[in-house]
Amino acid sequence: MPKRVLMAAAPVHPVPPLKGAAVEMWIYEVSKRLVGYEPHVVCLADDFYPDSEYRDGIFFHRIRFGKVYRRLFQKLTRLDPFSYNDRILKLIKEISPDIIHMHNSIKRFTPLIKAVVEQKRLTRTMLHVQNEFPVETPIELDAFTGCSRYIMNLYAEKPITASHRFCIYNGVDLDRFRDFRDVPDVREAIRGRFGIKKDDFVALFVGRVSPEKGVEHFIESASIINKRRGLEGVKFFVIGEIQKGSGDRADYGRRIIEMASGLPVTFTDVFTPSRIHLLYLLGDVFVLPSNFDDPFPFVVLEAMATGLALVARKKGGLTDYVVDGVNGLFADEDNPGAGIAQKIELLATNEPLRTSVGKAGRKTIVERFSWDKIAEEVENAYNVVI
């Protein structure tokens, strides 16, 4: 019998994800590349998928909560007599995995970790973290995994005991995210659909439009460049979800749209994961203006894989692999909007530098961040733990 791993996603999105969902995409891309382990993925059900299926070499177990159950037990009484964790425990008994690999929801999975230990089963526990969360009670694991050195250092200060610790990065599908220089016809066609002329220069942002992403600095850079004489044909694209309705994110989105009024800024809203690789072909440079220490953003890996020159703030997990002036440019932190504008102008007027940075970025991704390499590192970690 092959060794088995149960990949557990939090009950937020299905796997594969139908829209941008980084953790669920990681689970899917790694699971379908495992060789020495039989992957089982447990996630929330969705009407677009069957509750159980075998697909891409993966056994999917999608947990469905009926409308009556959700309303009565999860919203009104909050009793939740057969919870998400309870259903995962039932699957563990049925599947007998060698390891349960839980993803990114510390509060959600802390009771599950304790329950697995209390059952005294042979199943090993691994928690994989992509973001910063509070750790409210001490946790004991067989393995703790983080997506960057930044995250590993952050959680070293928290009450998590683990026999093994691994830094395992995020990855990119290099068959989908192609260097734009290798697909000139596709790039020209995609840019044409969005009204981009041959000589236009496009600065690109991809991500949700929310305060922590720092989109205001991107728009400010557009305003600065738009006021300068002698630098024409520079356009700015924002590809990402703008929250509708009420709330802080919705208010922020409306403020960003107001800031962009009268500027050469195009908002496209969100695209499905199956098409997002085409949208990177719009750009000449990619900008990450985040206000927070983003642990290891997928969008940067995808942009660099596409050969776009990177402009970013020096924060979070980027310092694991971005070398200023080589495979990316870090903007001045004293005034992020002006700093980003300065780097965009430099790359727009210096084609050799833009080409060098873009090609070096692609080389970094090919050498270090293909999904095949990440899956191999995951299997190596499993072998150590088991």
Phi, psi and omega per residue, in radians:
M1 nan 2.298 3.133
P2 -1.198 2.713 3.031
K3 -1.172 2.569 -3.061
R4 -2.137 2.502 3.041
V5 -2.193 2.372 3.044
L6 -1.844 1.910 3.088
M7 -1.501 2.080 -3.083
A8 -1.945 2.016 3.042
A9 -1.633 2.671 3.026
A10 -1.171 2.711 -3.089
P11 -1.358 1.189 -3.116
V12 -2.116 -0.961 -3.120
H13 -2.215 2.727 3.009
P14 -1.346 2.933 3.015
V15 -2.137 2.238 -0.077
P16 -1.143 2.652 -3.111
P17 -1.244 2.543 3.120
L18 -1.593 -0.259 3.028
K19 -2.505 -3.128 -3.061
G20 -0.951 2.025 3.132
A21 -2.695 1.656 -2.944
A22 -1.087 -0.764 -3.086
V23 -1.138 -0.781 3.138
E24 -1.132 -0.607 3.081
M25 -1.166 -0.707 3.094
W26 -1.015 -0.829 -3.123
I27 -1.019 -0.801 -3.098
Y28 -1.160 -0.861 -3.056
E29 -1.142 -0.669 3.131
V30 -1.287 -0.767 -3.079
S31 -1.021 -0.727 -3.068
K32 -1.317 -0.114 3.115
R33 -1.890 -0.004 3.097
L34 -1.193 2.429 -3.099
V35 -1.949 -0.810 -3.061
G36 -1.563 0.056 -3.106
Y37 -2.336 2.488 3.062
E38 -1.523 1.965 -3.039
P39 -1.516 2.321 2.991
H40 -2.106 2.239 -3.116
V41 -1.998 2.222 3.061
V42 -1.990 2.302 -3.076
C43 -2.718 -3.124 3.099
L44 -1.312 2.506 3.125
A45 -1.300 2.781 3.083
D46 -2.557 2.561 -3.086
D47 -1.105 -0.318 -3.140
F48 -1.430 -0.181 -3.097
Y49 -2.210 2.641 2.973
P50 -1.229 2.716 -3.133
D51 -1.164 -0.559 3.102
S52 -2.351 2.365 3.056
E53 -2.861 2.811 3.012
Y54 -1.965 2.073 -3.002
R55 -2.636 2.365 3.120
D56 0.972 0.561 3.133
G57 1.351 0.249 -3.084
I58 -2.127 2.408 2.974
F59 -1.582 2.046 -3.136
F60 -1.740 2.354 3.082
H61 -2.218 1.735 -3.077
R62 -1.761 2.170 -3.033
I63 -1.582 2.143 -3.090
R64 -1.925 2.285 3.026
F65 -1.906 2.145 3.126
G66 -1.180 2.838 -3.099
K67 -1.058 -0.727 -3.125
V68 -1.137 -0.770 3.135
Y69 -1.061 -0.829 -3.111
R70 -1.065 -0.766 -3.088
R71 -1.224 -0.795 -3.041
L72 -1.334 -0.810 -2.974
F73 -1.734 -0.475 -3.088
Q74 -1.741 -0.418 -3.110
K75 -1.882 -0.852 -3.039
L76 -1.438 -1.071 -3.067
T77 -1.585 -0.428 -3.095
R78 1.005 0.500 3.104
L79 -1.349 -0.705 3.104
D80 0.832 1.094 -3.013
P81 -1.157 -0.424 3.085
F82 -2.281 1.316 -2.960
S83 -1.250 3.048 3.070
Y84 -0.998 -0.796 3.111
N85 -1.109 -0.694 3.111
D86 -1.054 -0.693 -3.120
R87 -1.246 -0.587 3.052
I88 -1.161 -0.725 3.098
L89 -1.045 -0.673 3.088
K90 -1.093 -0.720 3.103
L91 -1.133 -0.665 3.117
I92 -1.052 -0.727 3.114
K93 -1.122 -0.642 -3.102
E94 -1.343 -0.685 -3.012
I95 -1.595 -0.533 -3.040
S96 0.923 1.028 3.138
P97 -1.221 2.641 3.071
D98 -1.292 -0.477 -3.138
I99 -2.602 2.468 2.989
I100 -1.910 2.128 -3.034
H101 -1.884 1.742 -3.076
M102 -1.646 2.549 -2.957
H103 -2.145 2.006 2.693
N104 1.254 -0.081 -3.136
S105 -2.048 1.550 -3.030
I106 -1.138 -0.844 -3.125
K107 -1.072 -0.747 -3.126
R108 -1.088 -0.766 -2.958
F109 -1.659 -0.123 3.121
T110 -1.010 -0.807 3.073
P111 -1.092 -0.606 3.130
L112 -1.154 -0.741 3.116
I113 -1.016 -0.821 -3.139
K114 -1.120 -0.672 -3.137
A115 -1.160 -0.684 3.113
V116 -1.111 -0.747 3.121
V117 -1.113 -0.755 -3.109
E118 -1.138 -0.496 3.113
Q119 -1.256 -0.235 3.137
K120 0.947 0.699 3.073
R121 -1.511 2.974 -3.140
L122 -1.424 -0.092 -3.129
T123 -1.118 2.210 3.084
R124 -1.515 2.664 -3.106
T125 -1.935 2.301 3.059
M126 -2.322 2.295 3.086
L127 -2.003 2.189 -3.085
H128 -1.974 2.105 -3.012
V129 -2.017 2.316 3.135
Q130 -1.966 -0.207 -3.076
N131 -2.430 2.985 3.128
E132 -1.524 2.153 3.091
F133 -2.306 2.671 3.011
P134 -1.247 2.598 3.044
V135 -1.978 1.764 -2.959
E136 -1.403 -0.521 3.103
T137 -2.319 2.652 3.124
P138 -1.035 2.492 -3.122
I139 -2.187 2.390 3.054
E140 -2.021 2.183 -3.064
L141 -2.272 2.811 2.929
D142 -1.366 -0.593 -3.132
A143 -2.627 2.447 3.001
F144 -2.045 2.345 -3.099
T145 -2.266 2.363 3.069
G146 -2.170 2.780 -3.028
C147 -1.503 -0.084 3.140
S148 -2.839 2.902 3.073
R149 -1.134 -0.572 3.085
Y150 -1.013 -0.831 3.139
I151 -1.176 -0.711 3.139
M152 -1.066 -0.744 3.122
N153 -1.172 -0.666 -3.136
L154 -1.092 -0.796 -3.082
Y155 -1.417 -0.175 3.052
A156 -1.122 -0.371 -3.132
E157 -1.585 -0.041 -3.056
K158 -1.799 2.786 -3.055
P159 -1.341 1.146 3.100
I160 -2.093 2.086 3.079
T161 -1.782 2.211 -3.137
A162 -2.467 2.397 3.110
S163 -1.176 -0.509 -3.124
H164 -2.404 2.565 3.074
R165 -2.305 2.325 -3.103
F166 -2.330 2.421 2.952
C167 -1.745 1.922 -3.124
I168 -2.150 2.087 -2.996
Y169 -1.369 3.034 2.965
N170 -1.448 2.941 -3.057
G171 -2.397 -3.100 -3.096
V172 -2.432 2.505 3.021
D173 -1.484 1.772 -3.057
L174 -1.252 -0.283 3.060
D175 -1.308 -0.454 3.130
R176 -1.664 -0.793 -3.116
F177 -1.570 1.597 -3.069
R178 -1.649 2.627 3.003
D179 -1.055 2.225 -3.055
F180 -1.055 -0.406 3.124
R181 -1.224 -0.371 3.141
D182 -1.539 -0.185 -3.118
V183 -2.311 1.019 -3.046
P184 -1.074 -0.640 -3.113
D185 -1.188 -0.727 3.118
V186 -1.133 -0.788 3.129
R187 -1.028 -0.811 -3.136
E188 -1.073 -0.706 -3.132
A189 -1.176 -0.749 -3.136
I190 -1.152 -0.782 3.127
R191 -1.096 -0.653 3.123
G192 -1.090 -0.625 3.134
R193 -1.122 -0.436 -3.127
F194 -1.809 0.267 3.053
G195 1.282 0.385 3.131
I196 -1.534 2.163 -3.126
K197 -1.434 2.881 -3.041
K198 -0.994 -0.695 -3.061
D199 -1.649 0.061 3.108
D200 -1.224 2.621 3.095
F201 -2.022 2.189 -3.006
V202 -2.031 2.168 2.969
A203 -1.701 2.305 -2.946
L204 -2.114 2.362 2.954
F205 -2.127 2.325 3.074
V206 -2.215 2.221 3.140
G207 2.636 2.951 3.131
R208 -1.214 2.565 3.135
V209 -1.536 1.617 -3.111
S210 -2.552 2.766 -2.975
P211 -0.962 -0.680 -3.079
E212 -1.185 -0.339 -3.121
K213 -1.423 -0.192 3.033
G214 1.187 0.546 -3.101
V215 -1.083 -0.445 3.136
E216 -1.061 -0.557 3.119
H217 -1.241 -0.615 3.091
F218 -1.123 -0.782 3.136
I219 -1.185 -0.661 3.088
E220 -1.073 -0.695 3.106
S221 -1.111 -0.630 3.089
A222 -1.113 -0.703 3.129
S223 -1.136 -0.746 -3.133
I224 -1.101 -0.835 -3.106
I225 -1.173 -0.627 -3.117
N226 -1.133 -0.460 -3.127
K227 -1.465 -0.293 -3.106
R228 -1.358 2.493 3.065
R229 -1.614 2.609 3.066
G230 1.566 0.004 3.097
L231 -2.268 1.510 -3.071
E232 -1.807 2.867 3.061
G233 1.354 0.294 3.081
V234 -1.620 2.134 -3.133
K235 -2.093 2.711 -3.091
F236 -2.179 2.283 3.133
F237 -2.109 2.312 3.050
V238 -1.980 1.955 -3.131
I239 -1.939 1.875 -3.122
G240 2.948 2.904 -3.075
E241 -1.261 2.300 3.008
I242 -1.916 2.013 -3.055
Q243 -1.102 2.341 3.089
K244 -1.715 2.887 3.045
G245 1.524 -2.433 -3.073
S246 -1.929 2.982 3.133
G247 1.941 2.941 -3.075
D248 -1.092 -0.739 -3.125
R249 -1.155 -0.700 3.114
A250 -1.127 -0.740 3.098
D251 -1.083 -0.719 3.122
Y252 -1.104 -0.771 3.129
G253 -1.032 -0.732 3.117
R254 -1.154 -0.633 3.109
R255 -1.142 -0.702 3.133
I256 -1.130 -0.759 3.118
I257 -1.094 -0.685 3.100
E258 -1.145 -0.725 3.104
M259 -1.043 -0.604 -3.062
A260 -1.463 -0.081 -3.109
S261 -1.028 2.245 3.131
G262 1.450 -0.041 3.136
L263 -1.790 2.786 3.124
P264 -1.355 1.053 -3.112
V265 -2.025 2.264 3.098
T266 -1.993 2.277 3.058
F267 -1.835 2.222 -3.096
T268 -1.906 -0.146 -3.019
D269 1.153 -2.922 -2.944
V270 -1.501 2.644 3.058
F271 -2.153 2.695 -3.139
T272 -1.237 2.710 3.118
P273 -0.994 -0.502 -3.100
S274 -1.232 -0.271 -3.096
R275 -2.064 -0.174 -2.988
I276 -1.082 -0.520 -3.134
H277 -1.078 -0.500 3.124
L278 -1.247 -0.543 -3.081
L279 -1.236 -0.492 3.086
Y280 -1.123 -0.416 3.136
L281 -1.182 -0.202 3.077
L282 -1.202 -0.513 -2.903
G283 -1.578 2.825 2.919
D284 -1.915 -0.641 3.032
V285 -2.293 2.675 3.085
F286 -2.030 2.381 -3.070
V287 -2.072 2.238 3.012
L288 -2.052 1.759 -3.047
P289 -1.736 0.447 -2.970
S290 -0.862 2.438 3.068
N291 -1.516 -0.197 -3.098
F292 -2.115 2.977 3.127
D293 -1.386 1.449 -3.132
D294 -1.078 2.085 -2.982
P295 -1.072 -0.754 3.125
F296 -2.980 1.341 -2.978
P297 -1.156 2.222 3.080
F298 -1.040 -0.670 -3.020
V299 -1.059 -0.573 3.118
V300 -1.195 -0.756 3.096
L301 -1.041 -0.747 -3.111
E302 -1.177 -0.708 3.120
A303 -1.154 -0.762 3.122
M304 -1.151 -0.645 3.082
A305 -1.092 -0.531 3.118
T306 -1.387 -0.099 3.106
G307 1.516 0.203 3.133
L308 -1.362 2.449 3.040
A309 -1.220 2.383 -3.038
L310 -1.737 2.343 2.939
V311 -2.129 2.185 -3.061
A312 -2.622 2.881 2.955
R313 -1.535 2.548 -3.029
K314 -1.428 1.491 -3.042
K315 -2.462 2.675 2.949
G316 1.000 -2.398 -3.032
G317 -1.306 -0.166 3.137
L318 -1.035 -0.556 -3.084
T319 -1.223 -0.174 3.062
D320 -1.173 -0.472 -2.980
Y321 -2.547 -0.176 3.121
V322 -1.651 2.168 3.101
V323 -1.892 2.044 -3.055
D324 -1.008 2.223 3.121
G325 1.503 -0.130 -3.138
V326 -1.902 -1.156 3.131
N327 -2.033 0.287 3.082
G328 3.136 2.901 3.102
L329 -2.159 2.246 3.076
F330 -1.622 2.310 -3.140
A331 -1.442 2.697 3.097
D332 -1.083 2.241 -3.085
E333 -1.389 -0.312 -3.091
D334 -1.122 -0.623 3.109
N335 -2.514 1.535 -2.991
P336 -0.989 -0.750 -3.121
G337 -1.063 -0.853 3.121
A338 -1.170 -0.655 3.126
G339 -1.113 -0.716 3.103
I340 -1.165 -0.739 3.115
A341 -1.032 -0.726 -3.131
Q342 -1.091 -0.717 -3.136
K343 -1.251 -0.652 3.090
I344 -1.106 -0.779 3.120
E345 -1.066 -0.745 3.131
L346 -1.033 -0.804 -3.113
L347 -1.258 -0.565 3.136
A348 -1.191 -0.522 -3.070
T349 -1.807 -0.042 -3.107
N350 -2.246 1.464 -3.074
E351 -1.105 -0.707 3.091
P352 -1.014 -0.730 3.113
L353 -1.148 -0.773 3.136
R354 -1.029 -0.759 3.133
T355 -1.156 -0.758 -3.129
S356 -1.080 -0.813 -3.125
V357 -1.146 -0.736 -3.138
G358 -1.118 -0.764 3.139
K359 -1.202 -0.654 3.099
A360 -1.144 -0.632 3.089
G361 -1.124 -0.801 3.090
R362 -1.035 -0.740 -3.138
K363 -1.084 -0.714 3.103
T364 -1.024 -0.784 -3.109
I365 -1.153 -0.799 -3.117
V366 -1.050 -0.726 -3.074
E367 -1.335 -0.520 -2.952
R368 -2.149 -0.378 -2.904
F369 -2.261 0.448 3.010
S370 -1.240 2.627 3.114
W371 -1.075 -0.571 3.114
D372 -1.066 -0.730 3.129
K373 -1.184 -0.728 -3.140
I374 -1.121 -0.742 3.122
A375 -1.089 -0.660 3.094
E376 -1.101 -0.732 3.119
E377 -1.148 -0.623 3.099
V378 -1.128 -0.800 3.123
E379 -1.079 -0.703 3.101
N380 -1.062 -0.687 3.105
A381 -1.143 -0.760 3.094
Y382 -0.998 -0.776 -3.107
N383 -1.076 -0.623 3.104
V384 -1.212 -0.731 -3.055
V385 -1.224 -0.711 -3.074
I386 -1.460 nan nan
